[in-house]
Amino acid sequence: MHANQRFSCLISLLHQRPHAAAILRGSPAYPELFGSVGFYQSPYGVFVAAEVRGLPIPAETCGNHFFGFHIHSGGSCSGNDTDPFADALGHYNPQNCPHPSHAGDLPPLLGNQGYACQLFLTDHFTVSEIIDKTVIIHAGFDDFSTQTSGNAGTKIACGLIRGWNLL
């Protein structure tokens, strides 16, 4: 397939309703945080499109602008006083790979004055495999080495992945 054909395929795909999506809501400590993540199955893998508002803005110019972003294996965004999203469980990792090679390890979000928008392609899962899993945003960046979760810190937002028109 020619490069222009692949690009037009991507544009066409993103104009469609996603095959699955999660609506993100912030924890009680981050009530202004919200967003959405769309999952589009393609012949090349899954395109993931995320848009988030209300991310923490660092006090210093050189402060952390990156936020851990993962698919977790749990099917609920409920929790307890210590961890409001405890029922999201750990990273989605059906192959028992070490971190950062879990199927649920996603590129970090880059905050821009509290806003993030991201599009990427992954072949680590199919849309049908992640239905009823959760998407989590963490307060810190993923260091891509600490086991088992990258030391990304507190879970600050969660969304349940729901499917619509699976292929």
LOVOMI-737876 format. One record per residue: x, y, z of N, C-alpha, C in turn. Coordinates in pm, whole numbers, padded with zeros to 5 digits, always signed. Example, Ala and Ser with C-alpha at 12.3 -4.5 7.8 and 13.67 -1.06 7.14 Angstrom:
<rs>
+01319-00569+00780+01230-00450+00780+01320-00330+00780/+01285-00225+00708+01367-00106+00714+01290+00003+00787/
</rs>
This chain:
<rs>
+00085-00118+00000+00000+00000+00000+00090+00124+00000/+00056+00217-00082+00130+00342-00095+00111+00428+00030/+00211+00510+00065+00205+00593+00187+00083+00683+00189/+00047+00743+00076-00071+00830+00073-00199+00752+00099/-00205+00627+00054-00322+00543+00080-00332+00511+00229/-00218+00483+00294-00220+00456+00438-00267+00579+00515/-00219+00696+00476-00258+00819+00544-00408+00843+00529/-00460+00826+00408-00603+00848+00388-00684+00743+00464/-00631+00622+00479-00698+00520+00559-00709+00566+00704/-00603+00624+00759-00605+00675+00896-00707+00787+00910/-00706+00882+00820-00800+00993+00825-00943+00940+00818/-00968+00848+00729-01101+00790+00715-01142+00719+00843/-01052+00642+00901-01081+00569+01024-01117+00665+01138/-01042+00773+01152-01065+00866+01263-01192+00950+01245/-01248+00951+01126-01377+01019+01105-01494+00928+01142/-01465+00804+01172-01569+00710+01211-01583+00707+01363/-01692+00649+01407-01711+00625+01549-01607+00522+01593/-01542+00541+01709-01442+00442+01753-01509+00307+01779/-01432+00202+01767-01482+00067+01794-01502+00045+01943/-01432+00122+02024-01448+00121+02170-01401+00256+02221/-01447+00292+02340-01407+00421+02398-01419+00417+02549/-01346+00507+02613-01355+00526+02758-01372+00674+02784/-01463+00706+02874-01480+00843+02922-01404+00852+03054/-01307+00940+03059-01221+00954+03177-01281+01056+03274/-01277+01022+03401-01319+01111+03509-01209+01117+03612/-01184+01235+03664-01081+01251+03766-01124+01196+03900/-01027+01169+03985-01052+01124+04122-01109+01241+04202/-01155+01217+04325-01204+01328+04408-01100+01439+04425/-00972+01405+04422-00867+01507+04433-00849+01586+04304/-00903+01537+04193-00889+01601+04062-01026+01609+03993/-01122+01678+04053-01258+01677+03999-01273+01747+03864/-01177+01831+03826-01185+01902+03698-01122+01824+03583/-01064+01707+03613-00996+01626+03512-01101+01541+03440/-01104+01548+03308-01194+01466+03229-01137+01449+03089/-01188+01351+03017-01143+01330+02881-01203+01206+02821/-01152+01170+02705-01199+01050+02637-01083+00984+02564/-01097+00853+02547-00999+00775+02472-01078+00688+02375/-01048+00701+02246-01111+00618+02144-01015+00513+02093/-01068+00396+02063-00989+00283+02015-01045+00241+01879/-00960+00244+01776-01000+00214+01640-00921+00095+01589/-00988-00016+01562-00920-00133+01508-00888-00108+01361/-00767-00141+01320-00726-00126+01181-00645-00249+01142/-00615-00266+01015-00531-00378+00973-00389-00371+01030/-00347-00252+01076-00212-00232+01126-00202-00245+01278/-00314-00255+01345-00319-00257+01491-00432-00168+01538/-00421-00116+01658-00524-00030+01716-00471+00113+01723/-00545+00205+01661-00516+00346+01678-00583+00390+01807/-00508+00457+01892-00559+00508+02019-00555+00660+02011/-00671+00722+02032-00682+00868+02026-00732+00917+02162/-00652+00998+02229-00687+01047+02363-00691+01198+02364/-00789+01252+02437-00798+01396+02460-00838+01415+02606/-00757+01493+02680-00777+01509+02824-00763+01655+02862/-00849+01699+02953-00844+01835+03007-00838+01827+03159/-00780+01929+03220-00776+01937+03366-00660+01864+03430/-00557+01831+03351-00437+01769+03409-00368+01868+03501/-00299+01820+03603-00224+01911+03690-00120+01990+03610/-00108+02116+03640-00010+02202+03574+00106+02221+03672/+00229+02189+03630+00341+02202+03723+00365+02348+03762/+00407+02368+03887+00434+02504+03937+00558+02564+03871/+00655+02481+03839+00779+02529+03779+00780+02502+03629/+00849+02586+03556+00863+02570+03411+00918+02432+03376/+01013+02386+03454+01077+02257+03425+01016+02143+03506/+00896+02162+03558+00828+02057+03634+00777+01946+03543/+00720+01843+03604+00672+01728+03528+00550+01764+03443/+00563+01740+03314+00453+01760+03220+00404+01627+03165/+00461+01515+03211+00427+01382+03161+00346+01306+03264/+00251+01227+03213+00161+01152+03299+00154+01008+03250/+00172+00914+03344+00158+00772+03310+00019+00746+03255/+00012+00662+03154-00112+00634+03082-00112+00486+03051/-00209+00414+03107-00209+00268+03095-00350+00212+03081/-00357+00093+03023-00478+00012+03033-00456-00081+03150/-00552-00085+03241-00546-00173+03358-00643-00289+03339/-00619-00398+03407-00695-00522+03385-00831-00525+03453/-00854-00438+03551-00981-00438+03622-01094-00381+03538/-01217-00415+03577-01334-00372+03504-01417-00269+03577/-01354-00192+03668-01429-00094+03745-01339+00023+03784/-01398+00141+03788-01327+00260+03835-01364+00294+03979/-01406+00195+04054-01436+00218+04195-01313+00187+04279/-01320+00219+04408-01205+00194+04494-01238+00219+04639/-01144+00285+04708-01158+00310+04851-01099+00447+04884/-01095+00481+05011-01043+00612+05053-00896+00631+05017/-00817+00526+05023-00674+00533+04994-00647+00539+04844/-00722+00460+04767-00705+00452+04622-00843+00451+04558/-00891+00567+04510-01027+00574+04456-01049+00485+04332/-00941+00438+04270-00954+00351+04153-00888+00215+04178/-00890+00167+04300-00826+00040+04336-00878-00077+04253/-01006-00074+04218-01065-00186+04145-01025-00189+03997/-00948-00090+03953-00892-00094+03819-00780-00199+03811/-00731-00241+03927-00625-00342+03940-00496-00296+03873/-00411-00391+03832-00281-00358+03774-00286-00347+03622/-00170-00323+03563-00162-00309+03418-00213-00434+03348/-00280-00412+03235-00324-00523+03151-00199-00591+03096/-00183-00720+03126-00059-00790+03094-00085-00939+03070/-00161-00973+02965-00198-01113+02944-00080-01206+02912/+00030-01151+02864+00148-01233+02831+00250-01240+02944/+00219-01177+03058+00311-01173+03173+00449-01119+03137/+00451-01013+03060+00576-00948+03020+00623-00855+03131/+00754-00829+03139+00802-00729+03235+00766-00588+03188/+00753-00497+03282+00729-00357+03249+00855-00300+03184/+00848-00227+03077+00734-00160+03016+00677-00232+02893/+00679-00363+02893+00629-00437+02777+00492-00500+02802/+00420-00454+02904+00283-00499+02924+00200-00456+02803/+00101-00532+02769+00011-00491+02661-00055-00357+02695/-00078-00331+02823-00143-00208+02866-00052-00089+02887/+00078-00103+02864+00170+00010+02877+00159+00099+02753/+00113+00220+02772+00091+00314+02662+00190+00429+02673/+00212+00502+02563+00300+00620+02572+00243+00720+02672/+00329+00791+02745+00277+00888+02843+00207+01004+02775/+00114+01063+02849+00049+01185+02803+00142+01303+02831/+00148+01396+02739+00226+01519+02756+00129+01633+02780/+00128+01683+02904+00038+01792+02940+00087+01925+02886/-00005+02004+02836+00021+02138+02785-00079+02231+02851/-00037+02297+02959-00127+02384+03034-00255+02311+03075/-00241+02185+03116-00354+02105+03163-00427+02027+03056/-00384+02038+02933-00450+01972+02820-00353+01873+02756/-00404+01759+02710-00323+01663+02635-00407+01605+02522/-00343+01586+02410-00406+01523+02295-00302+01431+02233/-00342+01308+02205-00242+01211+02161-00306+01110+02067/-00232+01068+01966-00273+00963+01873-00154+00874+01849/-00174+00742+01864-00066+00648+01835-00125+00516+01790/-00040+00430+01738-00077+00298+01689-00007+00193+01773/-00079+00090+01813-00018-00021+01888-00068-00154+01835/+00019-00252+01836-00022-00388+01802-00015-00480+01924/-00016-00423+02044-00005-00500+02168-00138-00559+02213/-00248-00518+02151-00379-00573+02183-00473-00542+02067/-00587-00611+02065-00694-00577+01973-00803-00507+02052/-00892-00439+01984-01000-00371+02053-01083-00471+02134/-01113-00586+02076-01198-00682+02147-01134-00732+02277/-01003-00732+02285-00934-00780+02407-00943-00682+02523/-00969-00555+02496-00967-00456+02604-01105-00408+02648/-01209-00461+02586-01345-00423+02628-01362-00460+02776/-01421-00370+02851-01446-00386+02996-01318-00382+03080/-01209-00333+03023-01088-00301+03099-01095-00152+03132/-00997-00101+03203-00997+00040+03241-00875+00112+03185/-00891+00242+03163-00780+00331+03125-00752+00417+03247/-00625+00428+03282-00583+00505+03400-00482+00612+03358/-00496+00730+03419-00393+00834+03411-00334+00846+03551/-00202+00851+03557-00130+00863+03684-00078+01006+03701/-00052+01044+03826-00004+01179+03858+00139+01204+03812/+00218+01099+03801+00358+01113+03763+00387+01046+03631/+00511+01058+03588+00552+00995+03463+00594+00851+03489/+00581+00769+03389+00623+00630+03393+00773+00627+03364/+00851+00568+03454+00997+00564+03433+01041+00452+03340/+00949+00370+03294+00972+00261+03199+01068+00155+03249/+01094+00150+03379+01184+00046+03428+01138-00016+03560/+01086+00063+03653+01047+00010+03784+00937-00094+03767/+00957-00210+03829+00858-00317+03823+00759-00299+03937/+00637-00319+03924+00570-00371+03807+00496-00263+03728/+00502-00140+03773+00414-00041+03709+00481+00089+03667/+00612+00100+03675+00680+00219+03627+00685+00335+03724/+00644+00311+03849+00652+00415+03952+00584+00545+03909/+00469+00532+03844+00400+00649+03788+00315+00724+03891/+00305+00673+04011+00235+00747+04114+00086+00721+04121/+00020+00810+04191-00123+00801+04220-00207+00797+04094/-00313+00718+04097-00410+00717+03988-00497+00842+04003/-00500+00926+03901-00576+01051+03912-00700+01055+03822/-00711+00962+03728-00830+00954+03643-00849+00812+03596/-00975+00777+03568-01008+00641+03525-01126+00646+03430/-01128+00551+03337-01242+00534+03247-01256+00388+03210/-01379+00341+03202-01409+00203+03164-01422+00196+03012/-01354+00101+02949-01357+00085+02804-01483+00007+02765/-01563+00070+02683-01688+00010+02634-01680-00004+02483/-01731-00115+02430-01730-00138+02286-01859-00097+02221/-01851-00063+02092-01970-00031+02016-01984-00125+01899/-01909-00097+01795-01925-00175+01673-01796-00249+01643/-01773-00357+01716-01651-00434+01698-01648-00497+01558/-01528-00508+01505-01511-00569+01373-01534-00717+01379/
</rs>
